[in-house]
């Protein structure tokens, strides 16, 4: 702040830079929150787990906004890894289902559920002998698909 001719002038470059930084950080936080909540239900739970302010509503300073952004980056990364792991598990289950449909005798007793392959419902594919103990001894195996939920 400088005093010249009994007028008080304040430098505007600091407030303009802070305003631009705040705007940028708020935009980054909004994108990260959207990405986190849209990713998975686990991401929605992680977004809901944010700590509530202690002293009520207030304006965060730049450092606090950066901490919020950094925390959201970590949470979004975790949600992305969870989604990738789930996609990999679904892909593996679909491959297992294709294999047991192709050769039931090689997958005796195997079970794949609709939940395993990422579909809704209670359907199950299970490999069983055709005629119970007789089919087990004779090597007659088939894939039995359940009719759905009881």
Secondary structure, 3 states (H helix, E strand, C coil): CEEECCEEECCCHHHHHHHHHHHHHHHHHHHHHHHHHHHCHHHHHHHHCCCCCCCCCCCCCHHHHHHHHHHHHHHHHHHHHHHHHHHHHHHHHHHHHHHHHHCHHHHCCCEEECCCCCCCCCCEEEEEECCCHHHHHHCCEEEEECCCCC
